[in-house]
Amino acid sequence: MKRNEQPLMSPERLLEARQLGEKLARLRMARRIRQADAATRAGISRSTAVLLEKGDLSRTLAQILRYLDAIAPGVSLLSLLKEDDPSLLALAAREATQRVRELSKAELQRLDF
């Protein structure tokens, strides 16, 4: 019988669980691994992988660690929490908005058809 852990958790811990799931999802996307492939490597179903990435409280620590190892072998849970993995840093750089300078009058005239 499954037990609902949510009423037993403080709002701060629920937020931390969701953030852990989001970090797993970001790492998977940064490494460009499909969710189904990561789940297969971890020996879990895809639906369990979805729950892990949502921060579901009923998932076990072993499932989380296996999923992490399937996504990024050798990366520790602490490293995931610190977000210091090179693929995460590259993803953050790609996502960063960049300012676009205004075109000069000459450039605007050249582009005007």
PDB file as gemmi writes it, atoms N, CA and C in Angstrom:
CRYST1    1.000    1.000    1.000  90.00  90.00  90.00 P 1                      
ATOM      1  N   MET A   1       0.839  -1.176   0.000  1.00  0.00           N  
ATOM      2  CA  MET A   1       0.000   0.000   0.000  1.00  0.00           C  
ATOM      3  C   MET A   1       0.883   1.238   0.000  1.00  0.00           C  
ATOM      4  N   LYS A   2       0.607   2.137  -0.921  1.00  0.00           N  
ATOM      5  CA  LYS A   2       1.390   3.369  -1.005  1.00  0.00           C  
ATOM      6  C   LYS A   2       0.947   4.340   0.068  1.00  0.00           C  
ATOM      7  N   ARG A   3       1.896   5.080   0.534  1.00  0.00           N  
ATOM      8  CA  ARG A   3       1.628   6.052   1.580  1.00  0.00           C  
ATOM      9  C   ARG A   3       1.809   7.446   1.004  1.00  0.00           C  
ATOM     10  N   ASN A   4       0.879   8.327   1.305  1.00  0.00           N  
ATOM     11  CA  ASN A   4       0.964   9.702   0.826  1.00  0.00           C  
ATOM     12  C   ASN A   4       1.833  10.486   1.805  1.00  0.00           C  
ATOM     13  N   GLU A   5       3.018  10.863   1.363  1.00  0.00           N  
ATOM     14  CA  GLU A   5       3.972  11.573   2.207  1.00  0.00           C  
ATOM     15  C   GLU A   5       3.743  13.082   2.242  1.00  0.00           C  
ATOM     16  N   GLN A   6       2.986  13.584   1.292  1.00  0.00           N  
ATOM     17  CA  GLN A   6       2.848  15.027   1.155  1.00  0.00           C  
ATOM     18  C   GLN A   6       2.310  15.725   2.407  1.00  0.00           C  
ATOM     19  N   PRO A   7       1.283  15.197   3.083  1.00  0.00           N  
ATOM     20  CA  PRO A   7       0.799  15.901   4.279  1.00  0.00           C  
ATOM     21  C   PRO A   7       1.815  15.940   5.417  1.00  0.00           C  
ATOM     22  N   LEU A   8       2.792  15.050   5.372  1.00  0.00           N  
ATOM     23  CA  LEU A   8       3.791  14.974   6.431  1.00  0.00           C  
ATOM     24  C   LEU A   8       4.980  15.893   6.202  1.00  0.00           C  
ATOM     25  N   MET A   9       5.035  16.511   5.027  1.00  0.00           N  
ATOM     26  CA  MET A   9       6.183  17.323   4.666  1.00  0.00           C  
ATOM     27  C   MET A   9       5.868  18.813   4.810  1.00  0.00           C  
ATOM     28  N   SER A  10       6.893  19.559   5.181  1.00  0.00           N  
ATOM     29  CA  SER A  10       6.733  21.012   5.257  1.00  0.00           C  
ATOM     30  C   SER A  10       6.763  21.583   3.836  1.00  0.00           C  
ATOM     31  N   PRO A  11       6.226  22.763   3.639  1.00  0.00           N  
ATOM     32  CA  PRO A  11       6.258  23.380   2.302  1.00  0.00           C  
ATOM     33  C   PRO A  11       7.683  23.545   1.765  1.00  0.00           C  
ATOM     34  N   GLU A  12       8.631  23.806   2.667  1.00  0.00           N  
ATOM     35  CA  GLU A  12      10.025  23.962   2.229  1.00  0.00           C  
ATOM     36  C   GLU A  12      10.574  22.655   1.678  1.00  0.00           C  
ATOM     37  N   ARG A  13      10.257  21.546   2.319  1.00  0.00           N  
ATOM     38  CA  ARG A  13      10.741  20.232   1.854  1.00  0.00           C  
ATOM     39  C   ARG A  13      10.058  19.834   0.547  1.00  0.00           C  
ATOM     40  N   LEU A  14       8.791  20.178   0.401  1.00  0.00           N  
ATOM     41  CA  LEU A  14       8.104  19.907  -0.860  1.00  0.00           C  
ATOM     42  C   LEU A  14       8.754  20.679  -2.002  1.00  0.00           C  
ATOM     43  N   LEU A  15       9.118  21.918  -1.740  1.00  0.00           N  
ATOM     44  CA  LEU A  15       9.806  22.736  -2.736  1.00  0.00           C  
ATOM     45  C   LEU A  15      11.160  22.122  -3.084  1.00  0.00           C  
ATOM     46  N   GLU A  16      11.883  21.648  -2.079  1.00  0.00           N  
ATOM     47  CA  GLU A  16      13.182  21.017  -2.332  1.00  0.00           C  
ATOM     48  C   GLU A  16      13.035  19.763  -3.173  1.00  0.00           C  
ATOM     49  N   ALA A  17      11.998  18.989  -2.943  1.00  0.00           N  
ATOM     50  CA  ALA A  17      11.761  17.779  -3.745  1.00  0.00           C  
ATOM     51  C   ALA A  17      11.498  18.149  -5.200  1.00  0.00           C  
ATOM     52  N   ARG A  18      10.680  19.183  -5.413  1.00  0.00           N  
ATOM     53  CA  ARG A  18      10.423  19.632  -6.785  1.00  0.00           C  
ATOM     54  C   ARG A  18      11.694  20.149  -7.446  1.00  0.00           C  
ATOM     55  N   GLN A  19      12.510  20.876  -6.692  1.00  0.00           N  
ATOM     56  CA  GLN A  19      13.752  21.408  -7.253  1.00  0.00           C  
ATOM     57  C   GLN A  19      14.719  20.289  -7.618  1.00  0.00           C  
ATOM     58  N   LEU A  20      14.765  19.243  -6.809  1.00  0.00           N  
ATOM     59  CA  LEU A  20      15.623  18.102  -7.126  1.00  0.00           C  
ATOM     60  C   LEU A  20      15.166  17.463  -8.431  1.00  0.00           C  
ATOM     61  N   GLY A  21      13.863  17.292  -8.584  1.00  0.00           N  
ATOM     62  CA  GLY A  21      13.337  16.738  -9.829  1.00  0.00           C  
ATOM     63  C   GLY A  21      13.659  17.611 -11.024  1.00  0.00           C  
ATOM     64  N   GLU A  22      13.532  18.919 -10.850  1.00  0.00           N  
ATOM     65  CA  GLU A  22      13.851  19.853 -11.938  1.00  0.00           C  
ATOM     66  C   GLU A  22      15.335  19.784 -12.300  1.00  0.00           C  
ATOM     67  N   LYS A  23      16.190  19.628 -11.310  1.00  0.00           N  
ATOM     68  CA  LYS A  23      17.629  19.537 -11.580  1.00  0.00           C  
ATOM     69  C   LYS A  23      17.950  18.256 -12.355  1.00  0.00           C  
ATOM     70  N   LEU A  24      17.278  17.161 -11.999  1.00  0.00           N  
ATOM     71  CA  LEU A  24      17.468  15.915 -12.751  1.00  0.00           C  
ATOM     72  C   LEU A  24      17.018  16.097 -14.203  1.00  0.00           C  
ATOM     73  N   ALA A  25      15.885  16.743 -14.389  1.00  0.00           N  
ATOM     74  CA  ALA A  25      15.371  16.967 -15.746  1.00  0.00           C  
ATOM     75  C   ALA A  25      16.320  17.867 -16.543  1.00  0.00           C  
ATOM     76  N   ARG A  26      16.817  18.925 -15.919  1.00  0.00           N  
ATOM     77  CA  ARG A  26      17.745  19.834 -16.615  1.00  0.00           C  
ATOM     78  C   ARG A  26      19.040  19.112 -16.999  1.00  0.00           C  
ATOM     79  N   LEU A  27      19.537  18.283 -16.092  1.00  0.00           N  
ATOM     80  CA  LEU A  27      20.762  17.543 -16.396  1.00  0.00           C  
ATOM     81  C   LEU A  27      20.528  16.596 -17.568  1.00  0.00           C  
ATOM     82  N   ARG A  28      19.387  15.936 -17.573  1.00  0.00           N  
ATOM     83  CA  ARG A  28      19.071  15.027 -18.669  1.00  0.00           C  
ATOM     84  C   ARG A  28      18.980  15.793 -19.986  1.00  0.00           C  
ATOM     85  N   MET A  29      18.311  16.936 -19.967  1.00  0.00           N  
ATOM     86  CA  MET A  29      18.186  17.731 -21.190  1.00  0.00           C  
ATOM     87  C   MET A  29      19.530  18.307 -21.615  1.00  0.00           C  
ATOM     88  N   ALA A  30      20.350  18.705 -20.647  1.00  0.00           N  
ATOM     89  CA  ALA A  30      21.670  19.248 -20.973  1.00  0.00           C  
ATOM     90  C   ALA A  30      22.545  18.188 -21.631  1.00  0.00           C  
ATOM     91  N   ARG A  31      22.368  16.957 -21.221  1.00  0.00           N  
ATOM     92  CA  ARG A  31      23.133  15.858 -21.807  1.00  0.00           C  
ATOM     93  C   ARG A  31      22.478  15.303 -23.064  1.00  0.00           C  
ATOM     94  N   ARG A  32      21.305  15.856 -23.410  1.00  0.00           N  
ATOM     95  CA  ARG A  32      20.562  15.458 -24.603  1.00  0.00           C  
ATOM     96  C   ARG A  32      20.234  13.969 -24.614  1.00  0.00           C  
ATOM     97  N   ILE A  33      19.673  13.528 -23.505  1.00  0.00           N  
ATOM     98  CA  ILE A  33      19.260  12.137 -23.359  1.00  0.00           C  
ATOM     99  C   ILE A  33      17.744  12.117 -23.274  1.00  0.00           C  
ATOM    100  N   ARG A  34      17.126  11.237 -24.045  1.00  0.00           N  
ATOM    101  CA  ARG A  34      15.677  11.116 -23.974  1.00  0.00           C  
ATOM    102  C   ARG A  34      15.281  10.501 -22.641  1.00  0.00           C  
ATOM    103  N   GLN A  35      14.131  10.898 -22.148  1.00  0.00           N  
ATOM    104  CA  GLN A  35      13.649  10.413 -20.862  1.00  0.00           C  
ATOM    105  C   GLN A  35      13.477   8.897 -20.880  1.00  0.00           C  
ATOM    106  N   ALA A  36      12.963   8.362 -21.966  1.00  0.00           N  
ATOM    107  CA  ALA A  36      12.765   6.916 -22.076  1.00  0.00           C  
ATOM    108  C   ALA A  36      14.109   6.176 -22.029  1.00  0.00           C  
ATOM    109  N   ASP A  37      15.122   6.733 -22.673  1.00  0.00           N  
ATOM    110  CA  ASP A  37      16.444   6.100 -22.662  1.00  0.00           C  
ATOM    111  C   ASP A  37      17.058   6.130 -21.265  1.00  0.00           C  
ATOM    112  N   ALA A  38      16.932   7.251 -20.574  1.00  0.00           N  
ATOM    113  CA  ALA A  38      17.462   7.354 -19.214  1.00  0.00           C  
ATOM    114  C   ALA A  38      16.750   6.378 -18.288  1.00  0.00           C  
ATOM    115  N   ALA A  39      15.437   6.253 -18.454  1.00  0.00           N  
ATOM    116  CA  ALA A  39      14.670   5.329 -17.619  1.00  0.00           C  
ATOM    117  C   ALA A  39      15.111   3.888 -17.865  1.00  0.00           C  
ATOM    118  N   THR A  40      15.311   3.537 -19.122  1.00  0.00           N  
ATOM    119  CA  THR A  40      15.748   2.182 -19.451  1.00  0.00           C  
ATOM    120  C   THR A  40      17.117   1.892 -18.835  1.00  0.00           C  
ATOM    121  N   ARG A  41      18.032   2.838 -18.960  1.00  0.00           N  
ATOM    122  CA  ARG A  41      19.367   2.658 -18.377  1.00  0.00           C  
ATOM    123  C   ARG A  41      19.315   2.516 -16.863  1.00  0.00           C  
ATOM    124  N   ALA A  42      18.361   3.204 -16.233  1.00  0.00           N  
ATOM    125  CA  ALA A  42      18.248   3.169 -14.773  1.00  0.00           C  
ATOM    126  C   ALA A  42      17.453   1.960 -14.286  1.00  0.00           C  
ATOM    127  N   GLY A  43      16.826   1.250 -15.205  1.00  0.00           N  
ATOM    128  CA  GLY A  43      16.041   0.086 -14.815  1.00  0.00           C  
ATOM    129  C   GLY A  43      14.704   0.454 -14.188  1.00  0.00           C  
ATOM    130  N   ILE A  44      14.147   1.576 -14.627  1.00  0.00           N  
ATOM    131  CA  ILE A  44      12.842   2.011 -14.131  1.00  0.00           C  
ATOM    132  C   ILE A  44      11.944   2.271 -15.331  1.00  0.00           C  
ATOM    133  N   SER A  45      10.656   2.403 -15.085  1.00  0.00           N  
ATOM    134  CA  SER A  45       9.730   2.715 -16.177  1.00  0.00           C  
ATOM    135  C   SER A  45       9.795   4.202 -16.501  1.00  0.00           C  
ATOM    136  N   ARG A  46       9.308   4.545 -17.673  1.00  0.00           N  
ATOM    137  CA  ARG A  46       9.300   5.950 -18.058  1.00  0.00           C  
ATOM    138  C   ARG A  46       8.374   6.741 -17.149  1.00  0.00           C  
ATOM    139  N   SER A  47       7.275   6.122 -16.726  1.00  0.00           N  
ATOM    140  CA  SER A  47       6.355   6.831 -15.836  1.00  0.00           C  
ATOM    141  C   SER A  47       7.014   7.141 -14.493  1.00  0.00           C  
ATOM    142  N   THR A  48       7.889   6.253 -14.039  1.00  0.00           N  
ATOM    143  CA  THR A  48       8.641   6.529 -12.811  1.00  0.00           C  
ATOM    144  C   THR A  48       9.627   7.661 -13.039  1.00  0.00           C  
ATOM    145  N   ALA A  49      10.239   7.703 -14.215  1.00  0.00           N  
ATOM    146  CA  ALA A  49      11.157   8.801 -14.550  1.00  0.00           C  
ATOM    147  C   ALA A  49      10.416  10.132 -14.551  1.00  0.00           C  
ATOM    148  N   VAL A  50       9.195  10.136 -15.066  1.00  0.00           N  
ATOM    149  CA  VAL A  50       8.380  11.353 -15.051  1.00  0.00           C  
ATOM    150  C   VAL A  50       8.153  11.796 -13.613  1.00  0.00           C  
ATOM    151  N   LEU A  51       7.809  10.854 -12.744  1.00  0.00           N  
ATOM    152  CA  LEU A  51       7.576  11.173 -11.337  1.00  0.00           C  
ATOM    153  C   LEU A  51       8.845  11.681 -10.661  1.00  0.00           C  
ATOM    154  N   LEU A  52       9.986  11.083 -10.991  1.00  0.00           N  
ATOM    155  CA  LEU A  52      11.259  11.544 -10.429  1.00  0.00           C  
ATOM    156  C   LEU A  52      11.520  12.994 -10.804  1.00  0.00           C  
ATOM    157  N   GLU A  53      11.283  13.317 -12.066  1.00  0.00           N  
ATOM    158  CA  GLU A  53      11.551  14.669 -12.542  1.00  0.00           C  
ATOM    159  C   GLU A  53      10.527  15.682 -12.035  1.00  0.00           C  
ATOM    160  N   LYS A  54       9.398  15.209 -11.546  1.00  0.00           N  
ATOM    161  CA  LYS A  54       8.411  16.098 -10.930  1.00  0.00           C  
ATOM    162  C   LYS A  54       8.681  16.287  -9.445  1.00  0.00           C  
ATOM    163  N   GLY A  55       9.588  15.475  -8.885  1.00  0.00           N  
ATOM    164  CA  GLY A  55       9.884  15.592  -7.465  1.00  0.00           C  
ATOM    165  C   GLY A  55       8.912  14.831  -6.594  1.00  0.00           C  
ATOM    166  N   ASP A  56       8.353  13.751  -7.119  1.00  0.00           N  
ATOM    167  CA  ASP A  56       7.396  12.945  -6.369  1.00  0.00           C  
ATOM    168  C   ASP A  56       8.046  12.374  -5.110  1.00  0.00           C  
ATOM    169  N   LEU A  57       7.370  12.517  -4.004  1.00  0.00           N  
ATOM    170  CA  LEU A  57       7.928  12.101  -2.716  1.00  0.00           C  
ATOM    171  C   LEU A  57       7.943  10.594  -2.511  1.00  0.00           C  
ATOM    172  N   SER A  58       7.168   9.867  -3.276  1.00  0.00           N  
ATOM    173  CA  SER A  58       7.104   8.424  -3.065  1.00  0.00           C  
ATOM    174  C   SER A  58       8.231   7.667  -3.773  1.00  0.00           C  
ATOM    175  N   ARG A  59       9.079   8.368  -4.481  1.00  0.00           N  
ATOM    176  CA  ARG A  59      10.220   7.711  -5.138  1.00  0.00           C  
ATOM    177  C   ARG A  59      11.315   7.476  -4.098  1.00  0.00           C  
ATOM    178  N   THR A  60      12.067   6.395  -4.276  1.00  0.00           N  
ATOM    179  CA  THR A  60      13.117   6.067  -3.307  1.00  0.00           C  
ATOM    180  C   THR A  60      14.429   6.749  -3.679  1.00  0.00           C  
ATOM    181  N   LEU A  61      15.285   6.854  -2.706  1.00  0.00           N  
ATOM    182  CA  LEU A  61      16.607   7.422  -2.945  1.00  0.00           C  
ATOM    183  C   LEU A  61      17.379   6.568  -3.946  1.00  0.00           C  
ATOM    184  N   ALA A  62      17.198   5.257  -3.877  1.00  0.00           N  
ATOM    185  CA  ALA A  62      17.881   4.363  -4.817  1.00  0.00           C  
ATOM    186  C   ALA A  62      17.448   4.656  -6.254  1.00  0.00           C  
ATOM    187  N   GLN A  63      16.161   4.915  -6.465  1.00  0.00           N  
ATOM    188  CA  GLN A  63      15.691   5.242  -7.811  1.00  0.00           C  
ATOM    189  C   GLN A  63      16.296   6.551  -8.291  1.00  0.00           C  
ATOM    190  N   ILE A  64      16.364   7.520  -7.412  1.00  0.00           N  
ATOM    191  CA  ILE A  64      16.947   8.814  -7.772  1.00  0.00           C  
ATOM    192  C   ILE A  64      18.411   8.648  -8.155  1.00  0.00           C  
ATOM    193  N   LEU A  65      19.159   7.911  -7.359  1.00  0.00           N  
ATOM    194  CA  LEU A  65      20.587   7.731  -7.630  1.00  0.00           C  
ATOM    195  C   LEU A  65      20.828   6.909  -8.890  1.00  0.00           C  
ATOM    196  N   ARG A  66      20.003   5.884  -9.134  1.00  0.00           N  
ATOM    197  CA  ARG A  66      20.142   5.105 -10.368  1.00  0.00           C  
ATOM    198  C   ARG A  66      19.839   5.969 -11.586  1.00  0.00           C  
ATOM    199  N   TYR A  67      18.815   6.803 -11.473  1.00  0.00           N  
ATOM    200  CA  TYR A  67      18.453   7.688 -12.586  1.00  0.00           C  
ATOM    201  C   TYR A  67      19.565   8.699 -12.848  1.00  0.00           C  
ATOM    202  N   LEU A  68      20.119   9.250 -11.793  1.00  0.00           N  
ATOM    203  CA  LEU A  68      21.241  10.174 -11.934  1.00  0.00           C  
ATOM    204  C   LEU A  68      22.422   9.494 -12.605  1.00  0.00           C  
ATOM    205  N   ASP A  69      22.713   8.269 -12.195  1.00  0.00           N  
ATOM    206  CA  ASP A  69      23.832   7.528 -12.782  1.00  0.00           C  
ATOM    207  C   ASP A  69      23.557   7.172 -14.242  1.00  0.00           C  
ATOM    208  N   ALA A  70      22.297   6.956 -14.583  1.00  0.00           N  
ATOM    209  CA  ALA A  70      21.955   6.658 -15.974  1.00  0.00           C  
ATOM    210  C   ALA A  70      22.134   7.884 -16.859  1.00  0.00           C  
ATOM    211  N   ILE A  71      21.867   9.047 -16.300  1.00  0.00           N  
ATOM    212  CA  ILE A  71      21.995  10.290 -17.065  1.00  0.00           C  
ATOM    213  C   ILE A  71      23.455  10.717 -17.168  1.00  0.00           C  
ATOM    214  N   ALA A  72      24.134  10.709 -16.032  1.00  0.00           N  
ATOM    215  CA  ALA A  72      25.510  11.206 -15.973  1.00  0.00           C  
ATOM    216  C   ALA A  72      26.338  10.290 -15.072  1.00  0.00           C  
ATOM    217  N   PRO A  73      26.893   9.228 -15.632  1.00  0.00           N  
ATOM    218  CA  PRO A  73      27.691   8.313 -14.818  1.00  0.00           C  
ATOM    219  C   PRO A  73      28.847   9.038 -14.136  1.00  0.00           C  
ATOM    220  N   GLY A  74      28.991   8.794 -12.861  1.00  0.00           N  
ATOM    221  CA  GLY A  74      30.088   9.393 -12.110  1.00  0.00           C  
ATOM    222  C   GLY A  74      29.766  10.737 -11.478  1.00  0.00           C  
ATOM    223  N   VAL A  75      28.643  11.341 -11.830  1.00  0.00           N  
ATOM    224  CA  VAL A  75      28.252  12.618 -11.240  1.00  0.00           C  
ATOM    225  C   VAL A  75      27.562  12.331  -9.907  1.00  0.00           C  
ATOM    226  N   SER A  76      28.006  13.012  -8.885  1.00  0.00           N  
ATOM    227  CA  SER A  76      27.433  12.785  -7.558  1.00  0.00           C  
ATOM    228  C   SER A  76      26.161  13.604  -7.368  1.00  0.00           C  
ATOM    229  N   LEU A  77      25.393  13.218  -6.364  1.00  0.00           N  
ATOM    230  CA  LEU A  77      24.188  13.962  -6.029  1.00  0.00           C  
ATOM    231  C   LEU A  77      24.550  15.384  -5.589  1.00  0.00           C  
ATOM    232  N   LEU A  78      25.647  15.507  -4.873  1.00  0.00           N  
ATOM    233  CA  LEU A  78      26.103  16.830  -4.440  1.00  0.00           C  
ATOM    234  C   LEU A  78      26.444  17.712  -5.641  1.00  0.00           C  
ATOM    235  N   SER A  79      27.090  17.124  -6.630  1.00  0.00           N  
ATOM    236  CA  SER A  79      27.420  17.873  -7.840  1.00  0.00           C  
ATOM    237  C   SER A  79      26.158  18.309  -8.573  1.00  0.00           C  
ATOM    238  N   LEU A  80      25.155  17.447  -8.586  1.00  0.00           N  
ATOM    239  CA  LEU A  80      23.881  17.803  -9.204  1.00  0.00           C  
ATOM    240  C   LEU A  80      23.253  18.984  -8.479  1.00  0.00           C  
ATOM    241  N   LEU A  81      23.272  18.951  -7.163  1.00  0.00           N  
ATOM    242  CA  LEU A  81      22.666  20.023  -6.380  1.00  0.00           C  
ATOM    243  C   LEU A  81      23.412  21.340  -6.549  1.00  0.00           C  
ATOM    244  N   LYS A  82      24.735  21.262  -6.700  1.00  0.00           N  
ATOM    245  CA  LYS A  82      25.541  22.468  -6.909  1.00  0.00           C  
ATOM    246  C   LYS A  82      25.426  22.995  -8.334  1.00  0.00           C  
ATOM    247  N   GLU A  83      24.957  22.145  -9.239  1.00  0.00           N  
ATOM    248  CA  GLU A  83      24.839  22.467 -10.663  1.00  0.00           C  
ATOM    249  C   GLU A  83      26.185  22.875 -11.259  1.00  0.00           C  
ATOM    250  N   ASP A  84      27.231  22.142 -10.922  1.00  0.00           N  
ATOM    251  CA  ASP A  84      28.547  22.476 -11.460  1.00  0.00           C  
ATOM    252  C   ASP A  84      28.998  21.527 -12.571  1.00  0.00           C  
ATOM    253  N   ASP A  85      28.068  20.747 -13.095  1.00  0.00           N  
ATOM    254  CA  ASP A  85      28.374  19.854 -14.208  1.00  0.00           C  
ATOM    255  C   ASP A  85      28.600  20.700 -15.466  1.00  0.00           C  
ATOM    256  N   PRO A  86      29.616  20.389 -16.259  1.00  0.00           N  
ATOM    257  CA  PRO A  86      29.896  21.188 -17.462  1.00  0.00           C  
ATOM    258  C   PRO A  86      28.718  21.259 -18.437  1.00  0.00           C  
ATOM    259  N   SER A  87      27.950  20.188 -18.558  1.00  0.00           N  
ATOM    260  CA  SER A  87      26.813  20.220 -19.477  1.00  0.00           C  
ATOM    261  C   SER A  87      25.728  21.176 -18.977  1.00  0.00           C  
ATOM    262  N   LEU A  88      25.548  21.269 -17.662  1.00  0.00           N  
ATOM    263  CA  LEU A  88      24.582  22.223 -17.106  1.00  0.00           C  
ATOM    264  C   LEU A  88      25.044  23.661 -17.316  1.00  0.00           C  
ATOM    265  N   LEU A  89      26.344  23.878 -17.173  1.00  0.00           N  
ATOM    266  CA  LEU A  89      26.888  25.221 -17.404  1.00  0.00           C  
ATOM    267  C   LEU A  89      26.721  25.625 -18.867  1.00  0.00           C  
ATOM    268  N   ALA A  90      26.926  24.672 -19.781  1.00  0.00           N  
ATOM    269  CA  ALA A  90      26.748  24.958 -21.205  1.00  0.00           C  
ATOM    270  C   ALA A  90      25.280  25.236 -21.517  1.00  0.00           C  
ATOM    271  N   LEU A  91      24.370  24.493 -20.886  1.00  0.00           N  
ATOM    272  CA  LEU A  91      22.943  24.730 -21.089  1.00  0.00           C  
ATOM    273  C   LEU A  91      22.551  26.113 -20.586  1.00  0.00           C  
ATOM    274  N   ALA A  92      23.053  26.482 -19.434  1.00  0.00           N  
ATOM    275  CA  ALA A  92      22.761  27.811 -18.879  1.00  0.00           C  
ATOM    276  C   ALA A  92      23.283  28.908 -19.799  1.00  0.00           C  
ATOM    277  N   ALA A  93      24.455  28.697 -20.388  1.00  0.00           N  
ATOM    278  CA  ALA A  93      25.015  29.695 -21.306  1.00  0.00           C  
ATOM    279  C   ALA A  93      24.158  29.817 -22.562  1.00  0.00           C  
ATOM    280  N   ARG A  94      23.646  28.683 -23.059  1.00  0.00           N  
ATOM    281  CA  ARG A  94      22.780  28.723 -24.241  1.00  0.00           C  
ATOM    282  C   ARG A  94      21.461  29.412 -23.934  1.00  0.00           C  
ATOM    283  N   GLU A  95      20.969  29.247 -22.716  1.00  0.00           N  
ATOM    284  CA  GLU A  95      19.684  29.828 -22.337  1.00  0.00           C  
ATOM    285  C   GLU A  95      19.777  31.309 -21.970  1.00  0.00           C  
ATOM    286  N   ALA A  96      20.970  31.764 -21.670  1.00  0.00           N  
ATOM    287  CA  ALA A  96      21.136  33.154 -21.239  1.00  0.00           C  
ATOM    288  C   ALA A  96      20.721  34.096 -22.361  1.00  0.00           C  
ATOM    289  N   THR A  97      19.945  35.082 -22.001  1.00  0.00           N  
ATOM    290  CA  THR A  97      19.540  36.053 -23.010  1.00  0.00           C  
ATOM    291  C   THR A  97      20.715  36.958 -23.326  1.00  0.00           C  
ATOM    292  N   GLN A  98      20.797  37.340 -24.565  1.00  0.00           N  
ATOM    293  CA  GLN A  98      21.877  38.208 -24.985  1.00  0.00           C  
ATOM    294  C   GLN A  98      21.286  39.510 -25.506  1.00  0.00           C  
ATOM    295  N   ARG A  99      21.916  40.582 -25.151  1.00  0.00           N  
ATOM    296  CA  ARG A  99      21.457  41.877 -25.636  1.00  0.00           C  
ATOM    297  C   ARG A  99      21.812  42.003 -27.107  1.00  0.00           C  
ATOM    298  N   VAL A 100      20.930  42.576 -27.809  1.00  0.00           N  
ATOM    299  CA  VAL A 100      21.149  42.804 -29.228  1.00  0.00           C  
ATOM    300  C   VAL A 100      21.294  44.303 -29.427  1.00  0.00           C  
ATOM    301  N   ARG A 101      22.376  44.677 -30.062  1.00  0.00           N  
ATOM    302  CA  ARG A 101      22.594  46.102 -30.271  1.00  0.00           C  
ATOM    303  C   ARG A 101      21.699  46.582 -31.400  1.00  0.00           C  
ATOM    304  N   GLU A 102      21.383  47.859 -31.348  1.00  0.00           N  
ATOM    305  CA  GLU A 102      20.578  48.447 -32.412  1.00  0.00           C  
ATOM    306  C   GLU A 102      21.430  48.595 -33.660  1.00  0.00           C  
ATOM    307  N   LEU A 103      20.779  48.485 -34.805  1.00  0.00           N  
ATOM    308  CA  LEU A 103      21.477  48.655 -36.067  1.00  0.00           C  
ATOM    309  C   LEU A 103      21.722  50.136 -36.322  1.00  0.00           C  
ATOM    310  N   SER A 104      22.840  50.420 -36.969  1.00  0.00           N  
ATOM    311  CA  SER A 104      23.128  51.810 -37.334  1.00  0.00           C  
ATOM    312  C   SER A 104      22.226  52.211 -38.501  1.00  0.00           C  
ATOM    313  N   LYS A 105      22.193  53.499 -38.786  1.00  0.00           N  
ATOM    314  CA  LYS A 105      21.362  53.983 -39.897  1.00  0.00           C  
ATOM    315  C   LYS A 105      21.808  53.376 -41.214  1.00  0.00           C  
ATOM    316  N   ALA A 106      23.119  53.245 -41.391  1.00  0.00           N  
ATOM    317  CA  ALA A 106      23.640  52.666 -42.632  1.00  0.00           C  
ATOM    318  C   ALA A 106      23.209  51.202 -42.764  1.00  0.00           C  
ATOM    319  N   GLU A 107      23.261  50.465 -41.680  1.00  0.00           N  
ATOM    320  CA  GLU A 107      22.848  49.053 -41.713  1.00  0.00           C  
ATOM    321  C   GLU A 107      21.351  48.940 -41.990  1.00  0.00           C  
ATOM    322  N   LEU A 108      20.560  49.826 -41.397  1.00  0.00           N  
ATOM    323  CA  LEU A 108      19.122  49.825 -41.643  1.00  0.00           C  
ATOM    324  C   LEU A 108      18.796  50.137 -43.100  1.00  0.00           C  
ATOM    325  N   GLN A 109      19.524  51.070 -43.673  1.00  0.00           N  
ATOM    326  CA  GLN A 109      19.287  51.447 -45.066  1.00  0.00           C  
ATOM    327  C   GLN A 109      19.685  50.304 -45.994  1.00  0.00           C  
ATOM    328  N   ARG A 110      20.772  49.617 -45.665  1.00  0.00           N  
ATOM    329  CA  ARG A 110      21.219  48.483 -46.469  1.00  0.00           C  
ATOM    330  C   ARG A 110      20.188  47.354 -46.444  1.00  0.00           C  
ATOM    331  N   LEU A 111      19.507  47.168 -45.325  1.00  0.00           N  
ATOM    332  CA  LEU A 111      18.514  46.108 -45.183  1.00  0.00           C  
ATOM    333  C   LEU A 111      17.147  46.515 -45.720  1.00  0.00           C  
ATOM    334  N   ASP A 112      16.945  47.797 -45.985  1.00  0.00           N  
ATOM    335  CA  ASP A 112      15.659  48.294 -46.463  1.00  0.00           C  
ATOM    336  C   ASP A 112      15.516  47.941 -47.925  1.00  0.00           C  
ATOM    337  N   PHE A 113      14.450  47.238 -48.267  1.00  0.00           N  
ATOM    338  CA  PHE A 113      14.244  46.802 -49.656  1.00  0.00           C  
ATOM    339  C   PHE A 113      13.382  47.771 -50.366  1.00  0.00           C  
TER     340      PHE A 113                                                      
END                                                                             
